[in-house]
Amino acid sequence: MSFNAYACTCMLGEGGPKRRRRPTIDREALMTATAELNRVGNNLNQLARAIHQGRDADELAETLAELRATASAIREALQR
């Protein structure tokens, strides 16, 4: 029992507000998703450079689809 909870119990006759438990995080899934997001971000950066240099960027739609899928996987991992 923490000091604050003990003091509330002594003064008010109750334990005070209960501590909320933090949700568990699947660290392995989060690390995998972060690595995947970094990879897709690197590809997106290379495509942006290619566009600014006037080169063809047909891969942009594919890279954006990967980015969306990775972001979705990260959201799903965080909601578990």
All heavy atoms as a GROMACS GRO file, in nm:
protein
  614
    1MET      N    1   0.085  -0.117   0.000
    1MET     CA    2   0.000   0.000   0.000
    1MET      C    3   0.090   0.124   0.000
    1MET      O    4   0.184   0.133   0.079
    1MET     CB    5  -0.090  -0.003   0.124
    1MET     CG    6  -0.183   0.116   0.134
    1MET     SD    7  -0.287   0.114   0.282
    1MET     CE    8  -0.418   0.010   0.230
    2SER      N    9   0.061   0.218  -0.088
    2SER     CA   10   0.141   0.340  -0.094
    2SER      C   11   0.110   0.430   0.026
    2SER      O   12   0.009   0.414   0.095
    2SER     CB   13   0.112   0.416  -0.224
    2SER     OG   14  -0.018   0.472  -0.219
    3PHE      N   15   0.198   0.525   0.050
    3PHE     CA   16   0.178   0.618   0.160
    3PHE      C   17   0.048   0.696   0.142
    3PHE      O   18  -0.028   0.715   0.237
    3PHE     CB   19   0.296   0.715   0.172
    3PHE     CG   20   0.274   0.819   0.279
    3PHE    CD1   21   0.286   0.786   0.414
    3PHE    CD2   22   0.238   0.949   0.245
    3PHE    CE1   23   0.264   0.881   0.513
    3PHE    CE2   24   0.216   1.044   0.343
    3PHE     CZ   25   0.229   1.010   0.477
    4ASN      N   26   0.022   0.742   0.020
    4ASN     CA   27  -0.100   0.818  -0.007
    4ASN      C   28  -0.226   0.735   0.021
    4ASN      O   29  -0.322   0.785   0.079
    4ASN     CB   30  -0.102   0.869  -0.151
    4ASN     CG   31  -0.002   0.979  -0.173
    4ASN    OD1   32   0.042   1.043  -0.078
    4ASN    ND2   33   0.036   1.000  -0.298
    5ALA      N   34  -0.224   0.609  -0.021
    5ALA     CA   35  -0.339   0.522   0.004
    5ALA      C   36  -0.356   0.500   0.154
    5ALA      O   37  -0.468   0.499   0.206
    5ALA     CB   38  -0.322   0.390  -0.069
    6TYR      N   39  -0.245   0.481   0.225
    6TYR     CA   40  -0.251   0.461   0.370
    6TYR      C   41  -0.308   0.585   0.439
    6TYR      O   42  -0.394   0.576   0.525
    6TYR     CB   43  -0.111   0.430   0.423
    6TYR     CG   44  -0.106   0.417   0.573
    6TYR    CD1   45  -0.159   0.305   0.637
    6TYR    CD2   46  -0.049   0.517   0.651
    6TYR    CE1   47  -0.154   0.293   0.774
    6TYR    CE2   48  -0.044   0.507   0.789
    6TYR     CZ   49  -0.098   0.394   0.850
    6TYR     OH   50  -0.093   0.383   0.987
    7ALA      N   51  -0.261   0.704   0.396
    7ALA     CA   52  -0.310   0.829   0.456
    7ALA      C   53  -0.460   0.846   0.429
    7ALA      O   54  -0.535   0.887   0.518
    7ALA     CB   55  -0.231   0.947   0.402
    8CYS      N   56  -0.505   0.817   0.308
    8CYS     CA   57  -0.648   0.828   0.276
    8CYS      C   58  -0.728   0.731   0.362
    8CYS      O   59  -0.837   0.764   0.409
    8CYS     CB   60  -0.672   0.800   0.128
    8CYS     SG   61  -0.629   0.935   0.020
    9THR      N   62  -0.677   0.612   0.380
    9THR     CA   63  -0.747   0.512   0.462
    9THR      C   64  -0.761   0.561   0.605
    9THR      O   65  -0.868   0.549   0.666
    9THR     CB   66  -0.672   0.378   0.458
    9THR    OG1   67  -0.664   0.334   0.324
    9THR    CG2   68  -0.743   0.273   0.541
   10CYS      N   69  -0.651   0.617   0.659
   10CYS     CA   70  -0.655   0.665   0.798
   10CYS      C   71  -0.747   0.786   0.814
   10CYS      O   72  -0.823   0.794   0.909
   10CYS     CB   73  -0.514   0.702   0.845
   10CYS     SG   74  -0.409   0.558   0.866
   11MET      N   75  -0.741   0.879   0.721
   11MET     CA   76  -0.817   1.004   0.735
   11MET      C   77  -0.962   0.991   0.689
   11MET      O   78  -1.051   1.049   0.749
   11MET     CB   79  -0.748   1.115   0.655
   11MET     CG   80  -0.616   1.159   0.716
   11MET     SD   81  -0.545   1.300   0.634
   11MET     CE   82  -0.465   1.223   0.496
   12LEU      N   83  -0.985   0.918   0.582
   12LEU     CA   84  -1.119   0.913   0.524
   12LEU      C   85  -1.189   0.780   0.543
   12LEU      O   86  -1.309   0.767   0.514
   12LEU     CB   87  -1.111   0.943   0.373
   12LEU     CG   88  -1.046   1.078   0.334
   12LEU    CD1   89  -1.032   1.087   0.184
   12LEU    CD2   90  -1.128   1.194   0.388
   13GLY      N   91  -1.116   0.682   0.588
   13GLY     CA   92  -1.177   0.550   0.605
   13GLY      C   93  -1.190   0.472   0.476
   13GLY      O   94  -1.262   0.375   0.469
   14GLU      N   95  -1.124   0.516   0.374
   14GLU     CA   96  -1.127   0.445   0.246
   14GLU      C   97  -0.990   0.452   0.181
   14GLU      O   98  -0.906   0.533   0.221
   14GLU     CB   99  -1.232   0.505   0.152
   14GLU     CG  100  -1.207   0.650   0.118
   14GLU     CD  101  -1.315   0.708   0.029
   14GLU    OE1  102  -1.431   0.706   0.069
   14GLU    OE2  103  -1.279   0.754  -0.079
   15GLY      N  104  -0.967   0.370   0.084
   15GLY     CA  105  -0.836   0.363   0.019
   15GLY      C  106  -0.812   0.470  -0.085
   15GLY      O  107  -0.703   0.478  -0.140
   16GLY      N  108  -0.908   0.552  -0.113
   16GLY     CA  109  -0.890   0.653  -0.216
   16GLY      C  110  -0.904   0.593  -0.355
   16GLY      O  111  -0.945   0.479  -0.372
   17PRO      N  112  -0.868   0.670  -0.457
   17PRO     CA  113  -0.885   0.620  -0.593
   17PRO      C  114  -0.790   0.503  -0.620
   17PRO      O  115  -0.678   0.500  -0.572
   17PRO     CB  116  -0.849   0.741  -0.680
   17PRO     CG  117  -0.771   0.831  -0.594
   17PRO     CD  118  -0.813   0.804  -0.452
   18LYS      N  119  -0.840   0.408  -0.694
   18LYS     CA  120  -0.761   0.291  -0.730
   18LYS      C  121  -0.670   0.323  -0.847
   18LYS      O  122  -0.708   0.398  -0.938
   18LYS     CB  123  -0.851   0.173  -0.765
   18LYS     CG  124  -0.944   0.132  -0.655
   18LYS     CD  125  -0.867   0.069  -0.542
   18LYS     CE  126  -0.965   0.027  -0.433
   18LYS     NZ  127  -0.905   0.002  -0.308
   19ARG      N  128  -0.555   0.265  -0.844
   19ARG     CA  129  -0.460   0.283  -0.952
   19ARG      C  130  -0.507   0.204  -1.074
   19ARG      O  131  -0.549   0.090  -1.062
   19ARG     CB  132  -0.323   0.232  -0.907
   19ARG     CG  133  -0.210   0.293  -0.985
   19ARG     CD  134  -0.079   0.233  -0.947
   19ARG     NE  135  -0.036   0.278  -0.815
   19ARG     CZ  136   0.082   0.249  -0.764
   19ARG    NH1  137   0.166   0.174  -0.831
   19ARG    NH2  138   0.115   0.294  -0.646
   20ARG      N  139  -0.500   0.265  -1.190
   20ARG     CA  140  -0.541   0.197  -1.313
   20ARG      C  141  -0.421   0.122  -1.370
   20ARG      O  142  -0.310   0.172  -1.371
   20ARG     CB  143  -0.591   0.297  -1.416
   20ARG     CG  144  -0.720   0.359  -1.377
   20ARG     CD  145  -0.774   0.446  -1.486
   20ARG     NE  146  -0.896   0.511  -1.442
   20ARG     CZ  147  -0.953   0.609  -1.506
   20ARG    NH1  148  -0.902   0.654  -1.617
   20ARG    NH2  149  -1.063   0.662  -1.459
   21ARG      N  150  -0.451   0.005  -1.420
   21ARG     CA  151  -0.348  -0.077  -1.480
   21ARG      C  152  -0.322  -0.032  -1.623
   21ARG      O  153  -0.415  -0.007  -1.699
   21ARG     CB  154  -0.395  -0.221  -1.483
   21ARG     CG  155  -0.298  -0.313  -1.424
   21ARG     CD  156  -0.349  -0.453  -1.428
   21ARG     NE  157  -0.233  -0.534  -1.460
   21ARG     CZ  158  -0.236  -0.657  -1.496
   21ARG    NH1  159  -0.351  -0.718  -1.507
   21ARG    NH2  160  -0.127  -0.722  -1.523
   22ARG      N  161  -0.196  -0.022  -1.658
   22ARG     CA  162  -0.162   0.012  -1.796
   22ARG      C  163  -0.186  -0.109  -1.886
   22ARG      O  164  -0.161  -0.222  -1.846
   22ARG     CB  165  -0.013   0.049  -1.807
   22ARG     CG  166   0.020   0.181  -1.749
   22ARG     CD  167   0.164   0.213  -1.777
   22ARG     NE  168   0.198   0.341  -1.717
   22ARG     CZ  169   0.320   0.388  -1.713
   22ARG    NH1  170   0.420   0.319  -1.763
   22ARG    NH2  171   0.344   0.505  -1.659
   23PRO      N  172  -0.233  -0.084  -2.006
   23PRO     CA  173  -0.253  -0.198  -2.097
   23PRO      C  174  -0.119  -0.258  -2.135
   23PRO      O  175  -0.019  -0.186  -2.148
   23PRO     CB  176  -0.324  -0.135  -2.218
   23PRO     CG  177  -0.292   0.009  -2.212
   23PRO     CD  178  -0.270   0.042  -2.066
   24THR      N  179  -0.117  -0.388  -2.154
   24THR     CA  180   0.007  -0.454  -2.194
   24THR      C  181   0.033  -0.425  -2.341
   24THR      O  182  -0.059  -0.412  -2.422
   24THR     CB  183   0.000  -0.606  -2.171
   24THR    OG1  184  -0.111  -0.657  -2.244
   24THR    CG2  185  -0.015  -0.638  -2.024
   25ILE      N  186   0.160  -0.416  -2.374
   25ILE     CA  187   0.200  -0.386  -2.511
   25ILE      C  188   0.279  -0.505  -2.564
   25ILE      O  189   0.369  -0.555  -2.498
   25ILE     CB  190   0.287  -0.259  -2.517
   25ILE    CG1  191   0.205  -0.138  -2.474
   25ILE    CG2  192   0.344  -0.238  -2.656
   25ILE    CD1  193   0.285  -0.012  -2.462
   26ASP      N  194   0.244  -0.550  -2.682
   26ASP     CA  195   0.319  -0.657  -2.747
   26ASP      C  196   0.444  -0.593  -2.806
   26ASP      O  197   0.443  -0.540  -2.918
   26ASP     CB  198   0.233  -0.723  -2.855
   26ASP     CG  199   0.300  -0.842  -2.919
   26ASP    OD1  200   0.420  -0.866  -2.893
   26ASP    OD2  201   0.233  -0.911  -2.997
   27ARG      N  202   0.552  -0.596  -2.729
   27ARG     CA  203   0.675  -0.527  -2.768
   27ARG      C  204   0.735  -0.584  -2.896
   27ARG      O  205   0.787  -0.509  -2.978
   27ARG     CB  206   0.776  -0.532  -2.656
   27ARG     CG  207   0.734  -0.451  -2.535
   27ARG     CD  208   0.845  -0.445  -2.432
   27ARG     NE  209   0.800  -0.381  -2.310
   27ARG     CZ  210   0.795  -0.250  -2.291
   27ARG    NH1  211   0.834  -0.170  -2.388
   27ARG    NH2  212   0.753  -0.200  -2.178
   28GLU      N  213   0.727  -0.715  -2.914
   28GLU     CA  214   0.783  -0.775  -3.034
   28GLU      C  215   0.709  -0.727  -3.159
   28GLU      O  216   0.771  -0.690  -3.259
   28GLU     CB  217   0.776  -0.927  -3.024
   28GLU     CG  218   0.846  -0.996  -3.139
   28GLU     CD  219   0.846  -1.147  -3.122
   28GLU    OE1  220   0.851  -1.194  -3.007
   28GLU    OE2  221   0.841  -1.216  -3.225
   29ALA      N  222   0.576  -0.724  -3.151
   29ALA     CA  223   0.497  -0.676  -3.265
   29ALA      C  224   0.523  -0.529  -3.290
   29ALA      O  225   0.532  -0.485  -3.406
   29ALA     CB  226   0.348  -0.700  -3.239
   30LEU      N  227   0.538  -0.452  -3.183
   30LEU     CA  228   0.565  -0.310  -3.198
   30LEU      C  229   0.702  -0.286  -3.262
   30LEU      O  230   0.717  -0.200  -3.349
   30LEU     CB  231   0.556  -0.240  -3.063
   30LEU     CG  232   0.566  -0.088  -3.064
   30LEU    CD1  233   0.456  -0.027  -3.150
   30LEU    CD2  234   0.558  -0.034  -2.923
   31MET      N  235   0.802  -0.365  -3.221
   31MET     CA  236   0.936  -0.351  -3.279
   31MET      C  237   0.935  -0.389  -3.427
   31MET      O  238   0.996  -0.322  -3.510
   31MET     CB  239   1.036  -0.436  -3.201
   31MET     CG  240   1.071  -0.379  -3.066
   31MET     SD  241   1.174  -0.486  -2.962
   31MET     CE  242   1.298  -0.544  -3.074
   32THR      N  243   0.862  -0.496  -3.460
   32THR     CA  244   0.852  -0.539  -3.600
   32THR      C  245   0.783  -0.433  -3.683
   32THR      O  246   0.827  -0.399  -3.793
   32THR     CB  247   0.775  -0.672  -3.609
   32THR    OG1  248   0.844  -0.770  -3.531
   32THR    CG2  249   0.763  -0.720  -3.751
   33ALA      N  250   0.674  -0.379  -3.631
   33ALA     CA  251   0.600  -0.276  -3.705
   33ALA      C  252   0.683  -0.150  -3.721
   33ALA      O  253   0.680  -0.086  -3.827
   33ALA     CB  254   0.470  -0.244  -3.633
   34THR      N  255   0.760  -0.113  -3.618
   34THR     CA  256   0.846   0.005  -3.627
   34THR      C  257   0.954  -0.014  -3.732
   34THR      O  258   0.980   0.076  -3.811
   34THR     CB  259   0.908   0.037  -3.490
   34THR    OG1  260   0.803   0.058  -3.396
   34THR    CG2  261   0.996   0.159  -3.496
   35ALA      N  262   1.014  -0.132  -3.735
   35ALA     CA  263   1.117  -0.161  -3.836
   35ALA      C  264   1.057  -0.156  -3.976
   35ALA      O  265   1.117  -0.100  -4.069
   35ALA     CB  266   1.179  -0.297  -3.809
   36GLU      N  267   0.936  -0.211  -3.991
   36GLU     CA  268   0.869  -0.209  -4.120
   36GLU      C  269   0.834  -0.066  -4.162
   36GLU      O  270   0.852  -0.028  -4.277
   36GLU     CB  271   0.741  -0.294  -4.112
   36GLU     CG  272   0.673  -0.318  -4.243
   36GLU     CD  273   0.749  -0.412  -4.334
   36GLU    OE1  274   0.837  -0.485  -4.287
   36GLU    OE2  275   0.721  -0.409  -4.455
   37LEU      N  276   0.788   0.013  -4.067
   37LEU     CA  277   0.756   0.153  -4.096
   37LEU      C  278   0.882   0.230  -4.137
   37LEU      O  279   0.878   0.311  -4.230
   37LEU     CB  280   0.692   0.218  -3.974
   37LEU     CG  281   0.642   0.361  -3.991
   37LEU    CD1  282   0.536   0.368  -4.100
   37LEU    CD2  283   0.586   0.412  -3.861
   38ASN      N  284   0.993   0.203  -4.072
   38ASN     CA  285   1.119   0.267  -4.110
   38ASN      C  286   1.160   0.229  -4.251
   38ASN      O  287   1.207   0.313  -4.329
   38ASN     CB  288   1.230   0.230  -4.012
   38ASN     CG  289   1.215   0.299  -3.880
   38ASN    OD1  290   1.153   0.404  -3.869
   38ASN    ND2  291   1.272   0.240  -3.776
   39ARG      N  292   1.141   0.101  -4.286
   39ARG     CA  293   1.177   0.056  -4.421
   39ARG      C  294   1.091   0.125  -4.527
   39ARG      O  295   1.141   0.175  -4.627
   39ARG     CB  296   1.161  -0.096  -4.430
   39ARG     CG  297   1.206  -0.154  -4.564
   39ARG     CD  298   1.179  -0.303  -4.572
   39ARG     NE  299   1.037  -0.334  -4.574
   39ARG     CZ  300   0.957  -0.318  -4.680
   39ARG    NH1  301   1.006  -0.270  -4.792
   39ARG    NH2  302   0.830  -0.349  -4.673
   40VAL      N  303   0.961   0.130  -4.501
   40VAL     CA  304   0.870   0.194  -4.596
   40VAL      C  305   0.899   0.344  -4.604
   40VAL      O  306   0.898   0.402  -4.712
   40VAL     CB  307   0.723   0.167  -4.557
   40VAL    CG1  308   0.628   0.248  -4.644
   40VAL    CG2  309   0.692   0.019  -4.570
   41GLY      N  310   0.928   0.405  -4.489
   41GLY     CA  311   0.962   0.548  -4.489
   41GLY      C  312   1.087   0.575  -4.570
   41GLY      O  313   1.096   0.677  -4.640
   42ASN      N  314   1.185   0.487  -4.561
   42ASN     CA  315   1.307   0.503  -4.641
   42ASN      C  316   1.276   0.494  -4.790
   42ASN      O  317   1.326   0.575  -4.870
   42ASN     CB  318   1.408   0.394  -4.601
   42ASN     CG  319   1.541   0.414  -4.669
   42ASN    OD1  320   1.585   0.526  -4.689
   42ASN    ND2  321   1.605   0.304  -4.704
   43ASN      N  322   1.190   0.397  -4.828
   43ASN     CA  323   1.150   0.386  -4.969
   43ASN      C  324   1.076   0.511  -5.015
   43ASN      O  325   1.099   0.561  -5.125
   43ASN     CB  326   1.060   0.264  -4.990
   43ASN     CG  327   1.134   0.135  -4.977
   43ASN    OD1  328   1.257   0.131  -4.976
   43ASN    ND2  329   1.060   0.026  -4.965
   44LEU      N  330   0.990   0.563  -4.930
   44LEU     CA  331   0.915   0.684  -4.964
   44LEU      C  332   1.009   0.803  -4.982
   44LEU      O  333   0.992   0.884  -5.074
   44LEU     CB  334   0.812   0.712  -4.855
   44LEU     CG  335   0.710   0.821  -4.882
   44LEU    CD1  336   0.629   0.786  -5.006
   44LEU    CD2  337   0.619   0.837  -4.763
   45ASN      N  338   1.109   0.812  -4.897
   45ASN     CA  339   1.208   0.920  -4.908
   45ASN      C  340   1.284   0.909  -5.040
   45ASN      O  341   1.308   1.010  -5.108
   45ASN     CB  342   1.304   0.915  -4.789
   45ASN     CG  343   1.395   1.034  -4.784
   45ASN    OD1  344   1.357   1.144  -4.820
   45ASN    ND2  345   1.518   1.012  -4.738
   46GLN      N  346   1.323   0.789  -5.078
   46GLN     CA  347   1.394   0.769  -5.205
   46GLN      C  348   1.306   0.807  -5.324
   46GLN      O  349   1.353   0.867  -5.421
   46GLN     CB  350   1.442   0.625  -5.217
   46GLN     CG  351   1.554   0.590  -5.122
   46GLN     CD  352   1.590   0.443  -5.127
   46GLN    OE1  353   1.533   0.367  -5.204
   46GLN    NE2  354   1.686   0.404  -5.044
   47LEU      N  355   1.177   0.773  -5.315
   47LEU     CA  356   1.085   0.810  -5.423
   47LEU      C  357   1.066   0.962  -5.431
   47LEU      O  358   1.059   1.019  -5.540
   47LEU     CB  359   0.950   0.743  -5.403
   47LEU     CG  360   0.947   0.593  -5.433
   47LEU    CD1  361   0.813   0.534  -5.392
   47LEU    CD2  362   0.973   0.568  -5.580
   48ALA      N  363   1.058   1.027  -5.316
   48ALA     CA  364   1.045   1.173  -5.316
   48ALA      C  365   1.167   1.238  -5.381
   48ALA      O  366   1.155   1.333  -5.459
   48ALA     CB  367   1.028   1.224  -5.174
   49ARG      N  368   1.285   1.184  -5.350
   49ARG     CA  369   1.407   1.236  -5.414
   49ARG      C  370   1.402   1.218  -5.565
   49ARG      O  371   1.440   1.306  -5.641
   49ARG     CB  372   1.530   1.163  -5.359
   49ARG     CG  373   1.597   1.240  -5.253
   49ARG     CD  374   1.736   1.183  -5.224
   49ARG     NE  375   1.749   1.184  -5.080
   49ARG     CZ  376   1.796   1.088  -5.007
   49ARG    NH1  377   1.838   0.977  -5.063
   49ARG    NH2  378   1.803   1.098  -4.878
   50ALA      N  379   1.356   1.099  -5.607
   50ALA     CA  380   1.347   1.070  -5.750
   50ALA      C  381   1.250   1.166  -5.818
   50ALA      O  382   1.276   1.214  -5.929
   50ALA     CB  383   1.303   0.925  -5.771
   51ILE      N  384   1.138   1.195  -5.755
   51ILE     CA  385   1.040   1.288  -5.813
   51ILE      C  386   1.100   1.427  -5.825
   51ILE      O  387   1.085   1.494  -5.927
   51ILE     CB  388   0.912   1.290  -5.727
   51ILE    CG1  389   0.837   1.159  -5.742
   51ILE    CG2  390   0.822   1.407  -5.766
   51ILE    CD1  391   0.723   1.141  -5.645
   52HIS      N  392   1.170   1.472  -5.720
   52HIS     CA  393   1.230   1.605  -5.724
   52HIS      C  394   1.340   1.615  -5.828
   52HIS      O  395   1.368   1.725  -5.879
   52HIS     CB  396   1.286   1.643  -5.586
   52HIS     CG  397   1.180   1.674  -5.487
   52HIS    ND1  398   1.097   1.782  -5.496
   52HIS    CD2  399   1.140   1.608  -5.375
   52HIS    CE1  400   1.012   1.784  -5.395
   52HIS    NE2  401   1.036   1.678  -5.320
   53GLN      N  402   1.401   1.504  -5.863
   53GLN     CA  403   1.505   1.504  -5.965
   53GLN      C  404   1.448   1.484  -6.105
   53GLN      O  405   1.520   1.480  -6.202
   53GLN     CB  406   1.609   1.396  -5.936
   53GLN     CG  407   1.690   1.424  -5.811
   53GLN     CD  408   1.782   1.308  -5.775
   53GLN    OE1  409   1.776   1.201  -5.834
   53GLN    NE2  410   1.867   1.331  -5.675
   54GLY      N  411   1.316   1.473  -6.114
   54GLY     CA  412   1.249   1.462  -6.242
   54GLY      C  413   1.240   1.320  -6.296
   54GLY      O  414   1.200   1.301  -6.410
   55ARG      N  415   1.275   1.220  -6.217
   55ARG     CA  416   1.266   1.083  -6.263
   55ARG      C  417   1.124   1.030  -6.247
   55ARG      O  418   1.045   1.084  -6.170
   55ARG     CB  419   1.364   0.994  -6.185
   55ARG     CG  420   1.509   1.022  -6.223
   55ARG     CD  421   1.600   0.921  -6.161
   55ARG     NE  422   1.641   0.974  -6.030
   55ARG     CZ  423   1.694   0.902  -5.935
   55ARG    NH1  424   1.713   0.773  -5.952
   55ARG    NH2  425   1.730   0.956  -5.822
   56ASP      N  426   1.093   0.923  -6.318
   56ASP     CA  427   0.960   0.862  -6.313
   56ASP      C  428   0.938   0.796  -6.177
   56ASP      O  429   1.027   0.736  -6.120
   56ASP     CB  430   0.949   0.757  -6.424
   56ASP     CG  431   0.807   0.709  -6.443
   56ASP    OD1  432   0.715   0.780  -6.400
   56ASP    OD2  433   0.789   0.601  -6.501
   57ALA      N  434   0.817   0.810  -6.123
   57ALA     CA  435   0.786   0.756  -5.990
   57ALA      C  436   0.666   0.663  -5.994
   57ALA      O  437   0.569   0.681  -5.922
   57ALA     CB  438   0.763   0.870  -5.893
   58ASP      N  439   0.673   0.560  -6.079
   58ASP     CA  440   0.562   0.465  -6.089
   58ASP      C  441   0.545   0.383  -5.961
   58ASP      O  442   0.437   0.332  -5.934
   58ASP     CB  443   0.584   0.369  -6.207
   58ASP     CG  444   0.571   0.440  -6.340
   58ASP    OD1  445   0.498   0.542  -6.346
   58ASP    OD2  446   0.633   0.395  -6.438
   59GLU      N  447   0.650   0.370  -5.883
   59GLU     CA  448   0.643   0.289  -5.762
   59GLU      C  449   0.575   0.363  -5.646
   59GLU      O  450   0.554   0.304  -5.540
   59GLU     CB  451   0.784   0.249  -5.718
   59GLU     CG  452   0.857   0.166  -5.820
   59GLU     CD  453   1.001   0.140  -5.776
   59GLU    OE1  454   1.026   0.137  -5.655
   59GLU    OE2  455   1.086   0.125  -5.864
   60LEU      N  456   0.541   0.488  -5.664
   60LEU     CA  457   0.484   0.567  -5.555
   60LEU      C  458   0.355   0.506  -5.499
   60LEU      O  459   0.339   0.494  -5.378
   60LEU     CB  460   0.459   0.711  -5.600
   60LEU     CG  461   0.408   0.807  -5.495
   60LEU    CD1  462   0.504   0.815  -5.378
   60LEU    CD2  463   0.385   0.944  -5.555
   61ALA      N  464   0.265   0.463  -5.585
   61ALA     CA  465   0.139   0.404  -5.538
   61ALA      C  466   0.164   0.277  -5.458
   61ALA      O  467   0.100   0.255  -5.354
   61ALA     CB  468   0.047   0.375  -5.657
   62GLU      N  469   0.257   0.195  -5.504
   62GLU     CA  470   0.289   0.072  -5.431
   62GLU      C  471   0.348   0.103  -5.294
   62GLU      O  472   0.313   0.040  -5.194
   62GLU     CB  473   0.388  -0.011  -5.513
   62GLU     CG  474   0.426  -0.142  -5.450
   62GLU     CD  475   0.528  -0.218  -5.533
   62GLU    OE1  476   0.523  -0.210  -5.658
   62GLU    OE2  477   0.612  -0.284  -5.472
   63THR      N  478   0.436   0.201  -5.288
   63THR     CA  479   0.498   0.238  -5.161
   63THR      C  480   0.395   0.298  -5.066
   63THR      O  481   0.396   0.269  -4.946
   63THR     CB  482   0.613   0.339  -5.184
   63THR    OG1  483   0.709   0.278  -5.272
   63THR    CG2  484   0.681   0.375  -5.055
   64LEU      N  485   0.304   0.378  -5.117
   64LEU     CA  486   0.199   0.433  -5.033
   64LEU      C  487   0.108   0.323  -4.978
   64LEU      O  488   0.065   0.329  -4.863
   64LEU     CB  489   0.117   0.537  -5.110
   64LEU     CG  490   0.188   0.670  -5.135
   64LEU    CD1  491   0.101   0.759  -5.224
   64LEU    CD2  492   0.220   0.739  -5.006
   65ALA      N  493   0.081   0.221  -5.059
   65ALA     CA  494   0.000   0.109  -5.012
   65ALA      C  495   0.072   0.034  -4.900
   65ALA      O  496   0.010  -0.005  -4.801
   65ALA     CB  497  -0.031   0.014  -5.127
   66GLU      N  498   0.203   0.017  -4.914
   66GLU     CA  499   0.283  -0.046  -4.808
   66GLU      C  500   0.278   0.037  -4.681
   66GLU      O  501   0.267  -0.017  -4.571
   66GLU     CB  502   0.428  -0.063  -4.852
   66GLU     CG  503   0.457  -0.183  -4.936
   66GLU     CD  504   0.606  -0.196  -4.961
   66GLU    OE1  505   0.682  -0.214  -4.863
   66GLU    OE2  506   0.646  -0.186  -5.078
   67LEU      N  507   0.290   0.167  -4.698
   67LEU     CA  508   0.287   0.257  -4.583
   67LEU      C  509   0.154   0.248  -4.509
   67LEU      O  510   0.149   0.240  -4.386
   67LEU     CB  511   0.314   0.400  -4.628
   67LEU     CG  512   0.319   0.508  -4.521
   67LEU    CD1  513   0.429   0.477  -4.420
   67LEU    CD2  514   0.341   0.644  -4.583
   68ARG      N  515   0.045   0.245  -4.583
   68ARG     CA  516  -0.088   0.232  -4.521
   68ARG      C  517  -0.103   0.098  -4.449
   68ARG      O  518  -0.157   0.092  -4.339
   68ARG     CB  519  -0.196   0.248  -4.627
   68ARG     CG  520  -0.213   0.390  -4.673
   68ARG     CD  521  -0.330   0.404  -4.769
   68ARG     NE  522  -0.340   0.540  -4.815
   68ARG     CZ  523  -0.321   0.579  -4.941
   68ARG    NH1  524  -0.293   0.490  -5.034
   68ARG    NH2  525  -0.332   0.706  -4.974
   69ALA      N  526  -0.054  -0.009  -4.510
   69ALA     CA  527  -0.063  -0.141  -4.447
   69ALA      C  528   0.019  -0.146  -4.318
   69ALA      O  529  -0.025  -0.202  -4.217
   69ALA     CB  530  -0.016  -0.249  -4.544
   70THR      N  531   0.136  -0.084  -4.321
   70THR     CA  532   0.221  -0.082  -4.202
   70THR      C  533   0.157   0.000  -4.091
   70THR      O  534   0.156  -0.040  -3.974
   70THR     CB  535   0.360  -0.027  -4.236
   70THR    OG1  536   0.418  -0.108  -4.339
   70THR    CG2  537   0.451  -0.027  -4.116
   71ALA      N  538   0.101   0.115  -4.126
   71ALA     CA  539   0.034   0.198  -4.027
   71ALA      C  540  -0.085   0.123  -3.966
   71ALA      O  541  -0.109   0.130  -3.845
   71ALA     CB  542  -0.012   0.329  -4.089
   72SER      N  543  -0.156   0.048  -4.047
   72SER     CA  544  -0.268  -0.031  -3.998
   72SER      C  545  -0.220  -0.140  -3.901
   72SER      O  546  -0.282  -0.165  -3.799
   72SER     CB  547  -0.342  -0.094  -4.117
   72SER     OG  548  -0.445  -0.176  -4.072
   73ALA      N  549  -0.108  -0.204  -3.934
   73ALA     CA  550  -0.052  -0.308  -3.847
   73ALA      C  551  -0.009  -0.249  -3.714
   73ALA      O  552  -0.027  -0.310  -3.608
   73ALA     CB  553   0.066  -0.376  -3.916
   74ILE      N  554   0.046  -0.129  -3.716
   74ILE     CA  555   0.088  -0.064  -3.592
   74ILE      C  556  -0.034  -0.031  -3.507
   74ILE      O  557  -0.035  -0.055  -3.387
   74ILE     CB  558   0.170   0.064  -3.622
   74ILE    CG1  559   0.306   0.026  -3.680
   74ILE    CG2  560   0.188   0.150  -3.495
   74ILE    CD1  561   0.387   0.142  -3.731
   75ARG      N  562  -0.138   0.024  -3.569
   75ARG     CA  563  -0.261   0.054  -3.495
   75ARG      C  564  -0.318  -0.073  -3.430
   75ARG      O  565  -0.359  -0.073  -3.316
   75ARG     CB  566  -0.365   0.116  -3.587
   75ARG     CG  567  -0.352   0.266  -3.598
   75ARG     CD  568  -0.474   0.324  -3.671
   75ARG     NE  569  -0.424   0.410  -3.778
   75ARG     CZ  570  -0.419   0.378  -3.906
   75ARG    NH1  571  -0.466   0.264  -3.949
   75ARG    NH2  572  -0.370   0.462  -3.994
   76GLU      N  573  -0.320  -0.181  -3.508
   76GLU     CA  574  -0.373  -0.308  -3.457
   76GLU      C  575  -0.290  -0.359  -3.339
   76GLU      O  576  -0.344  -0.405  -3.239
   76GLU     CB  577  -0.375  -0.410  -3.569
   76GLU     CG  578  -0.437  -0.542  -3.530
   76GLU     CD  579  -0.439  -0.639  -3.647
   76GLU    OE1  580  -0.486  -0.599  -3.755
   76GLU    OE2  581  -0.393  -0.752  -3.628
   77ALA      N  582  -0.158  -0.348  -3.349
   77ALA     CA  583  -0.070  -0.394  -3.240
   77ALA      C  584  -0.089  -0.312  -3.115
   77ALA      O  585  -0.084  -0.364  -3.003
   77ALA     CB  586   0.076  -0.390  -3.286
   78LEU      N  587  -0.114  -0.184  -3.130
   78LEU     CA  588  -0.132  -0.098  -3.014
   78LEU      C  589  -0.267  -0.119  -2.947
   78LEU      O  590  -0.282  -0.091  -2.829
   78LEU     CB  591  -0.116   0.050  -3.054
   78LEU     CG  592   0.026   0.092  -3.089
   78LEU    CD1  593   0.027   0.236  -3.140
   78LEU    CD2  594   0.119   0.076  -2.971
   79GLN      N  595  -0.366  -0.168  -3.020
   79GLN     CA  596  -0.500  -0.188  -2.964
   79GLN      C  597  -0.512  -0.320  -2.890
   79GLN      O  598  -0.609  -0.343  -2.822
   79GLN     CB  599  -0.605  -0.181  -3.074
   79GLN     CG  600  -0.621  -0.041  -3.129
   79GLN     CD  601  -0.719  -0.037  -3.245
   79GLN    OE1  602  -0.765  -0.138  -3.293
   79GLN    NE2  603  -0.749   0.084  -3.292
   80ARG      N  604  -0.415  -0.407  -2.900
   80ARG     CA  605  -0.420  -0.537  -2.832
   80ARG      C  606  -0.399  -0.522  -2.686
   80ARG      O  607  -0.344  -0.445  -2.628
   80ARG     CB  608  -0.315  -0.631  -2.888
   80ARG     CG  609  -0.346  -0.675  -3.028
   80ARG     CD  610  -0.245  -0.771  -3.077
   80ARG     NE  611  -0.263  -0.789  -3.220
   80ARG     CZ  612  -0.180  -0.854  -3.294
   80ARG    NH1  613  -0.075  -0.911  -3.244
   80ARG    NH2  614  -0.202  -0.867  -3.422
   0.00000   0.00000   0.00000
